[in-house]
Amino acid sequence: MDEKPTTRKGPNFCSLRYGLALIMHFSNFTMITQRVSLSIAIIAMVNSTQQHGLPNASTEGPLADNLSNLSRSIKEFNTRDSVYQWSPEIQGVIFSSINYGIILTLIPSGYLAGIFGAKHMLGAGLLISSFLTLFTPLAADFGVTLVIVIRTIQGMAQGMAWTGQFTIWAKWAPPLERSKLTTIAGSGVAFGSFIILCVGGLISQALGWPFIFYIFGTTGCVCCLLWFTVIYDDPMHHPCISVQEKEHIVSSLAQQSSSPRRSVPIKAMVRCLPLWAIFMGFFSHFWLCTIIITYLPTYISTVLHVNIRDSGVLSSLPFIAASSCTILGGQLADFLLSRNLLRLITVRKLFSSLGLLLPSLCAVALPFVASSYIATIILLILIPGTSNLCDSGFIINTLDVAPRYASFLMAISRGFGLLAGIVSSTATGFLISQDSESGWRNVFFLSAGVNVFGLVFFLMFGQAEIQDWAKERTLTHF
């Protein structure tokens, strides 16, 4: 794991594989915008304090005076935008339902991708998610049950897409370029979160909340056309790849030992405490992250009492910090390792500690600074920013302890994270429904407790050496 790249062959940034990373970046961008759209739209969907020019209108009187004629006409068309009587508990179930869908398909989709091809699995997942996003406003008129069903199926589609990415990179990414390629692709999540939270409120006010779903659902359909046209499952069959790049990828992957259709040492994995340390880290990390990405617009709207437009813009700011800290954290971790300043396990535990402890301290402090607008915004920006330092900690620790099974273990780890997202979303909805002020305090205190538990577990049992069962061609079966 400490080997350093010494040579580079073939094209680099002006290459097809980096074009693939860019397209996957926009695929991740599209999926996260479709996932978070409801977090912005629901502020208007359940806002019972709006002025109603017509029944169920969602317009605001003062805003109409400042809009252009075109915007006013569009707004008049949307005066029938519904306002729904959804309690905080129901909202929590709606938010968590997409995680139910993702967790159902997370592991099976990895197997299906090997049969039908990752290109078709990921493309189909993105296409289904996009169509369901377009259908969401209509589903809301039919009732909350249909919305929950739609979001669950959408989660299943996105689960297919998330897992399919690992299969793509297994055939396209040279070992010494995997960090760069996967970072380019994965950064679409932070960028998408920033964009949807920044412009979602503006779209809702100017055009009506249904257009949040229409715009990003249509964007996903366009992305699907690009995906099915440009992407191939492996470089050997791509008609546009250069001979030099193809030889570089194939020769690089040929240098790595592989055992196709190898059995997975399930029993050894279950008994491995370093793996459980990673799983607990994912569970803790995703607990607070899910609350922030799901409830941040609602928190800013209810606690700071700002309108939906400003709520969306303010909610986007933390994801600038998250993106920056991810890049800076990775650079710092590589610097510490390359200069031999710290051992690998020390780096992993250091960044895990920073990524779990710092956001916990910020979360605990939030209820005590609720009266200060600036202090609240600063803490809300710091939480996801410092939390993403975990990307250089336990998030990539599976590559240290079991690189041969990294994709499978990443799916399991994400499953633990999604389980945390389901529980935290539902628990948050329940807690804030009891009493808003004390409810939010309990939410942040509980999140800090979960983070501390995950950190202590990882500090006690986390390792960075390849496990014995990961070195051998184990014959253990399911």
N, C-alpha and C positions, 0 to 999 in steps of 0.2 A: 504493500500500500504506500510505501515511501518512495517508490521509483519515480524519477523525474523524467519528463520528456527531453530527449537529447537531440532528436532529429525530427524533421517535418518533411513529408513527401506529399506530392500532389498539390492541387489547388487548395487555397485556404478559404478566406471569406468570400471570394468570388467563385463559389462552387455550388453544385447542386445540393449537397447535404446541408449547407447553410441556408439555401433557399427553402429546403424542407423545414428547417428549424424555424424560419420566419413564418411560413404558412401555419405550422403547428402553434406558433406564438399567437397568431390571429384566431386559430381554433380555440385555444384556451381563453383568449380574450372574449370570444363570442359566448362560450359556455358560462363563464363567470358573470357576464353581464345579464344573461338570461336567468341565472340563478339569483342574482341580487336585485333584479328588477322589482320583484314583489316587495322587498324591504323598503324601497322608495315609494312605490305606488300605494302601499297599504296606508300610508299617512293620509292620503286623500280619500282612499276607499272607505275608511272607517271614520272620517272626520265629520262628526255630527254637528259641529259648530259653524259650518259654512253658511253663507247667506244663500238662500234658495230662491232664485228668480223663478224657477220652474221646479216641479217635483223632482227630488233626487239630484238637483243641480249641484255641480262641484266647482262653479266659478266663484271668483272673489270680486266683489263690486269694484274696489279701487283699481284693481289690475286692469279691468276692461278699458278704463279711460286712457291707459298708457300703451295699449297694443295697437298695432297697425290694423287697417281694415281687413286684411286677409286673416290676421290672427283672430280678430273679433268674429269673423264669419265662421272660422273653424271652431272657435269657442262656443258660438251659438249652436253649432251642430252638435257639440258635446255637452250641452246643458242637461242632457238626459243621463250623463255619467252617474252611475249609481253610487250610493253611500250605503254600506252594509253594516249591520249590527253584529259585528264580530268581537267577542270579548277577548281580553288579553290571553286567556287560556286557549281559545280557539286559534288565535294568531300564532301562539307557540306551536300548536299541533301542525298548522299549515307550514310554518317555517321549517319544522323538523321533518316533514313528510318527504322532502326531496332527498334527505339523508337516508331515509328508509330505503328508497329506491336505489341509491348508489350502492349501499352496503349489500343489497341483494344480488347485484350483478358484478361486484368487484372481482371476486375470484373466478366465478364461472366464465366471465367474459375473456379472461386470459386464456382459458382452454379453447373457447370458441374462436378466438383470434387465430390460433394455430390451425384451425380447420378451414375457416372461411377467408382468412387473410386479415391482417390488422387494418389495411386500407379500407376495406369494406365495413369492418366492425366500427372503426372510428368515424368514418363518413356517415354510416347509417345512424349511429348514436347522435351525431351532431344534427343530422337532418330531422330526426324524430323530435329532438329537443327543440329545434327551431319551430316546427309546425305546432307543437304543443304550446310554445310561448305565444304564438299568434292566436291560439284558441283560448288562452287564459281569460281575457275579458268576457267572452261569451260564457265560459264555464262559470264565472263568478255570478252571473245573472241566474244561472240554474240552481245555484246553491253551494254552500261551503263543502259539502261532501264531494261534489264533482271537482272542485278546486284541489282538494286533498288527493283525489285519485289522479288528477292530471299531474300534480307536482310529484307524486310517487313514481309514475311512469316516466316522467321527465328525468327523475333521478336515476332510474334504471338505464335510460338512454345515455346519460352523461357518465354513468359508471362504465359502460361499454367503451366510451371514448377515452376516459382517463387511463384505463388499464391497457388499452390498445397501443398507447404511446410507448410503453416499455418494449413491446414486441417490435415496433418500428425501429427504435434505436438499437436494438440488439443486432440488427442487420445493416444499419446505416452508419453508426457512430464508431469510428476508430477508438480504441481504448484510451488513447492520450488526448482525445478531443471530446469525450463524453461530458465532462463538466461544462465546457463552453456551450456545446449544442443543447444540452438539457436546460441550462440556465437561460439561454435565449428563448427556448420554447416555454419554459415555466414562467418567465417574467410576464407573459401575457395575462396571467391571473392577477398580479398586482396592478398592471396597467389597466386591465378591464375593470377592476374594482374602482380605481380612481375615476375612470371615465363615466361609468354608470352612476356613481354617487355624485359626481360633479354636475352632470347634465340631466340626470333623471328628474330632479326637482324642477329644473327649467322647462323640460318637456311637459311635465305634468301641469304646470301653471299656464304655459303658453298654448298647449294643444289639448290637454286633458290626459288623465292618467292612462287610459287605454293605449295611447300612442307610445308609451314606454315599451310595452310589449310588442306593438306592431313594428316599431323601428328596429329593435334588436332581434326580433324574430326574423325579419326580412334580411338583416345583416347576416344572420346565421345561414339562411338559404343561399345567399350569394357566396359565402365562404365554402359551402358544400360544393358548389359548382367548381370552384378553384381547386378544392381538395381532390375530387374525383378526376379532374383533368390532369393535374400535375403530379400527384403522389403515386408512387408504386411501392409494393411491399419490400422489394430489395433492389439494390443497384444493378444486379445482373440483368434485369428485364426492363430497365428504364431506357426508352429510346433516345433520350437527349443527353445522357451522361457521357462525359468524355472518357476516352480509354484510359488516360492517365489517372483520373479520379477513381474510376472503377477498379483499376489495379491497386491503387493505394488502399482503398477500403477493404477489398478482398484479402490482400496480403496482410493488412493489419489485423483483421479478425482471425486469419488463419494462424497467427502466432499465438493465439490464446487457446488453451486447452478447453475442449468442450465435450460434453457427453449428451448427445441428443436423446430425448425421451428418458433421461435418467430418473430414477425414483427419488422421491423427496423424503429425507429422513425425519419424518414427522415426530416419532418418539423422542429422538435426540433434541429436536427443536423445542418440544414441550418442556423438556427437563433443563433447558439452557437458560439460566438466570440472566446472562447478558442480553439475550433476546427479549426477555420479559422487561428488562430495564428500558429497552428501546420502545416496547409497546406502551409501557406506562408513561414514557416521555411523550409519545404521540397523543395518548389519551389526555394528558394534562394540557399540552399545547393547544390542541384543537378545542378543548372545552372553552377557554377564554377567547380564542380566535373566532369561534363560531358566534359567540355572543356579540363580539364587536362588529363583525361583518353583517350580522343579521339585525341586531337591535340598535346599532349606532344611530341611524336616522331617527328612530323613535325616541331614543334617549335625548338626543339634542333637541328634538321638537318639544318633548314634554318637560324636560328639566330646564333647558335654557329658553324655552318658549319662543322659538324662532319659526318662521314660516317654512313651508316645504321646500321652496327654492333655496333659501339660505341653509336649511338643514342638509340638503343634498350636497351643496358646495363644501360645507364644513366637514361633512362625513367623508369627503374624498381626500381631505388633507392627510389623514393618518397613513394612507396608502402610498403617498409620496415618501414618507419616512420609512415605510416598510420596504419599498423597493430600494431605497438608498442604503438602508442598514443591511439588506441581504447582500448587496454587492460589496460594500465596505467590509462586512464581516467575513466574507469569503476571501477577500484580498488580505485581510489581517491574519486570518488563520493560515493561509498559504505562506505568508511572510514568516510567521513564527516557526512553521515546520521547515521551510527551506533554509532558514538560518540556524536550525537546530537549537533554537532557544527553548522550546518546550517539546516534550514527548507527545506522540499522537494522542494517547489517552488523556493527557493533561489538557490538550487543546479541545478535545471533544467535551470534556467535563467543564472546562472553563466557559465555553460558549453555551453549553446547555444551562449552566448556572445563570449566566447573564440573561439568556433568553427566557428563563422561567421566573427568576427572582425579581428582576427589574420591573417587568409588567405587573407582577403581583403587588409590589410596593405602590405602583401608580394606581392600580385598581383600588387598593385599600384606602388610598388618600382621596379618591374621587368624591365620596360622600361628604367629606369635610371641607371641600372647596366648592361645593355646588353653588354657593352664592357669588362666586367669582367667575365671570365669563371667561376671562383670559386664562386663568389657572386651569379651569375645566378643559378648555380646548387644548392646552399644552399637554396635559396628562393623557387626553384621548389620542393625541398624536404620538406620544411616547409609547403607549401600550403596544400597538401593532408593530411599531418601529423596533423596539427592543426585543419584542417576541420573535421576530424573524432572525435574530442572531442564532436561534436554534438550528437554522439551516446548516451551520457549520459545526453543529454538535451532534445530537442523537439522530437528527433527520437523515444524515448520510452514514450513520454508524453501521448500517447493514452491509455497506461496501467494505467495511473493515473486518467484521466478524464472519461474514459468509458471502463473499463476492459471487460465488457460483449460483447462489440462490437469491440474489439481491432483488430481482423482479418479484418473485413469489413473496418474499418477506416484506417488500414495500407494500404489496397489496394487503397483506395481513396488518401491517402497521397502519395503513390508511383506514382499514376497517375499524381498528380501535379508535382512531381519530373521529371517524364518522359516528361511531357509537357514542362518543363523548358529545358530539354535536347534537345528536338526537336528544340525549338526556338534558344537556344544558339549555337547549332551546325550549323544551317543554317546561323545565324547572323555572326558567326565567319568566315565561308567560304566567306560570302559576304564582310566583312570588310577587311580581309587580301588580297582579290583580288583587292581592290582599290589601296592599297599601303602597302607593307609588314611592313615597320617600323611603320608608323602611324596606320596601321590597327591593329597590335598587341597591341599597346598602347590603342587604343579605346576599344579593346576586354577586356583588364584587367580593365580599368576604369569602363566600363559598368558592369562588373562582381562585382566589389567592390560596385557599387551603388545598384545593386540588393541585395547583401548580407546585406548591411546596412538597406535597406527597410525591409527585412524579419526580421532582428534583432529588429528593433524599433517596428514593429507590434507585435512580440512575447513578448517583454518586457512590452508592454502596455496591452495586452489582455490575455497573457498566464496564466493558472492556473494549480493547481495540485490536486484539490479536485474533487471527483466523482460528475459529474453533475446529477441534479435531474432526468432528462429523462433517465439516464443510470442506476438509482437505481430501477426504477419502470418497471413493465411489461406493457409497453405502448402498446396501441392497434392501434396506428397510422399506416395506411397502405400507400403503394406507391401511 
